[in-house]
């Protein structure tokens, strides 16, 4: 590639955190046309859960990546990769991190997808920007693995990490003079101080998550439920509905062949109601209580136990009797009266939610 | 203005049941296909659209016209502008 006779164009991966925001801003401030992209995997922490839960403040949360794009003044597209992303989660070539987080494969996949994007004006991008910092993450942000990301994604030297560029070989945009390497940075390690200092310098005073944590696959409670889902089905598979349901409610598995999903507040109950056509479900009749989906096929005795568990989470938890209505998938209901189970009677290993 | 008061030819995008950011993604897919200024009403059940769609409009050069809650639905009206330019 030769020198450009036009303004260089770059696409920046925007997670909603500080680093990607800074990386995009650093390159934009050198006169490069920068657009952002945020990939929707289904496992994003914000979005689904915030939409379902009703906080006391009833505050509608913002989409962090969109908010970042607004703050630094770049266009941004959100791209749904949830279907193709399944293969990354289920069969990661480079394996998982501490939990079920395929961070290295994930970054390779996202950089590769970013390369193929076109700008809002229908034009291809000249290079890709990420907010990676050498040594910041044990799995995906080491110098060895960052080289793998560049190679396996197909980006090669068209991948620029502005926050750590001085610790890495010069990329194409630097060699071609599209960006001035001298004005890039040499951050490394887990300290966040250089990022905070740069944010201040660039006039950025607010950001959502200083250090990652934007993916449910790094959440211990969530991945425990995902692993349980795979174990119970005997195969590693999921769809978007599964991904969302694992974020909602209290998950209790009294036996391998059935699980209870119990709403924890009204927003979750309302959301779970939308699944009544797909699952048998239970609700409390004599007292105020949550909705409970039954995932699986419990026996009659097990339904009795499930009813006692649900009663324990209702306002009748200290009552002698609680009436529970059980509705099967065909819509046929029956009511039974049960004594609420005491909290100590629910073995810890049944509970999949922290 | 709500979905019942739209200009003739306006497009209705039903995203009921979808959680954010999927309504925004559906709007984005539609907006990328318009060849002339087109009014579109996004009907959603996720209140997140009230913040996300205006924000998406601001960063991508579309016009957020209005937002309204009707019972359990949210109607967000957007004027989508053609963006692709032959170069």
Interface residues (C-beta under 8 A of the other chain):
Chain A: X38 X40 X44 X47 X48 X50 X51 X52 X60 X61 X62 X63 X66 X67 X69 X70 X74 X75 X76 X77 X78 X79 X80 X120 X121 X122 X123 X244 X274
Chain B: X17 X19 X20 X21 X22 X24 X25 X28 X46 X47 X48 X50 X51 X52 X55 X56 X58 X59 X60 X61 X83 X84 X85 X86 X87
